[in-house]
């Protein structure tokens, strides 16, 4: 990890801060002890670590997904953030619906300027071929997840 990296574990987002020393008005951290924060202290701590402007600059909206066939909660998705979950789970960025929609069908990660798709146990195809492991997405790629077909579009930086 490097300073400012975030990791998503379930509904939690962890922010790595290298050599972070609390101000006198903040919580004193002892790296050898477990710290339990109530919701208010957690929100206050996150506010001091990263502003919304920093977060928006870290993961600019450089790619989008358009629904070609099937149904989700929207027709177009602007991709931002390090991880985009496709599934029926309440935390999914792209919501699948229906009785048999998988909770976690696929995940798209964005790191080092590239987008990568990975199946989460559901059948995923990329340009008509099954996805085994992780596959980098290219501009114009089509992929299918749980019967929904997406088109991936990559924009040049402004």
C-alpha positions in Angstrom: 0.0 0.0 0.0 1.0 3.6 -0.5 -0.3 6.8 1.2 -3.9 7.5 0.2 -4.8 4.0 -1.1 -8.3 2.7 -0.2 -9.5 -0.8 0.2 -13.1 -2.0 0.2 -14.1 -4.8 2.5 -17.8 -5.5 2.3 -19.5 -2.2 3.2 -16.3 -0.7 4.8 -13.7 1.5 3.1 -10.3 1.5 4.6 -7.9 4.4 4.0 -4.1 3.8 4.3 -2.2 6.8 5.8 1.5 6.5 6.0 3.1 8.0 9.1 -0.2 9.6 10.1 0.2 11.5 13.4 -3.0 12.7 15.0 -3.4 16.4 16.0 -4.0 17.1 19.7 -7.8 17.3 19.0 -7.9 13.9 17.3 -7.8 10.4 18.6 -4.5 9.1 19.8 -3.7 5.9 17.9 -1.7 3.0 19.3 -0.8 0.6 16.4 -0.5 -2.3 18.9 -4.1 -1.9 20.2 -7.5 -2.5 18.6 -9.5 0.7 18.3 -13.3 0.8 18.2 -15.0 3.9 16.8 -18.6 4.8 17.0 -20.2 6.1 13.8 -19.7 9.8 14.6 -16.0 9.4 15.5 -15.5 7.4 12.3 -17.2 10.1 10.1 -15.1 12.8 11.8 -11.9 10.8 11.3 -12.6 10.2 7.6 -13.3 14.0 7.1 -9.9 14.8 8.4 -8.2 12.2 6.1 -9.5 13.0 2.7 -11.7 15.7 1.2 -14.3 14.9 -1.5 -12.1 16.9 -4.0 -9.2 14.5 -3.4 -11.4 11.5 -3.8 -12.9 12.8 -7.1 -9.4 13.6 -8.4 -8.0 10.1 -7.5 -10.7 8.3 -9.6 -11.9 10.6 -12.3 -14.8 9.4 -14.4 -12.9 8.3 -17.5 -15.0 5.3 -18.5 -18.7 4.4 -18.8 -20.9 1.3 -19.3 -24.0 1.4 -21.5 -26.7 -1.3 -21.2 -27.0 -2.9 -24.7 -29.5 -5.7 -23.7 -31.2 -6.6 -20.5 -32.3 -4.5 -17.5 -30.6 -2.8 -14.6 -31.5 0.2 -12.5 -30.0 2.6 -15.1 -29.1 2.6 -18.8 -25.6 4.3 -18.5 -23.1 4.1 -15.7 -20.1 6.5 -15.2 -17.4 4.5 -13.7 -15.6 6.1 -10.7 -13.9 4.7 -7.7 -11.5 1.7 -7.5 -14.1 -1.0 -7.5 -17.5 -1.4 -9.2 -19.6 -4.4 -8.1 -22.2 -5.9 -10.5 -24.9 -7.9 -8.7 -28.1 -7.9 -6.7 -26.4 -7.1 -3.4 -27.5 -3.8 -1.7 -23.9 -2.5 -2.0 -23.6 -3.2 -5.8 -22.8 -0.2 -7.9 -24.7 -1.8 -10.8 -27.9 -3.5 -9.6 -29.1 -6.7 -11.2 -32.7 -7.7 -10.5 -34.8 -10.8 -10.6 -35.3 -13.9 -8.5 -32.1 -15.6 -9.7 -29.8 -12.5 -10.0 -26.5 -13.3 -8.3 -25.6 -11.2 -5.3 -22.0 -10.8 -6.6 -21.8 -11.5 -10.3 -18.7 -9.6 -11.4 -16.4 -6.8 -10.3 -14.6 -4.2 -12.3 -11.5 -2.7 -10.7 -9.7 0.5 -11.7 -6.1 0.9 -11.0 -3.0 2.4 -12.7 -5.2 3.8 -15.5 -6.7 0.4 -16.5 -10.1 -1.3 -15.9 -10.2 -5.0 -15.3 -13.2 -7.3 -15.1 -13.3 -10.5 -13.0 -16.1 -13.0 -12.6 -17.4 -13.5 -9.0 -18.8 -17.0 -9.7 -21.3 -16.0 -12.3 -20.9 -16.7 -16.0 -19.2 -13.7 -17.6 -18.3 -13.4 -21.2 -16.1 -10.7 -22.8 -16.5 -10.2 -26.6 -18.2 -13.6 -26.7 -15.5 -15.5 -24.9 -15.7 -16.8 -21.3 -13.8 -14.8 -18.7 -11.4 -16.9 -16.7 -9.5 -14.9 -14.1 -9.1 -11.2 -14.8 -9.4 -9.5 -18.2 -8.5 -6.0 -19.0 -11.3 -4.0 -20.6 -10.6 -2.1 -23.9 -12.6 0.7 -25.5 -15.6 -0.8 -27.3 -15.5 -4.2 -25.5 -18.9 -5.9 -24.9 -19.4 -8.1 -21.9 -22.3 -10.1 -20.6 -23.1 -10.7 -16.9 -26.2 -12.7 -15.8 -27.9 -12.1 -19.1 -27.2 -8.3 -19.2 -25.0 -7.1 -22.0 -22.8 -4.0 -21.4 -20.6 -1.9 -23.7 -17.5 -0.4 -22.2 -16.4 3.0 -23.3 -13.1 4.6 -22.4 -12.6 8.4 -22.8 -9.3 10.2 -23.1 -8.2 12.4 -20.2 -9.3 16.0 -20.7 
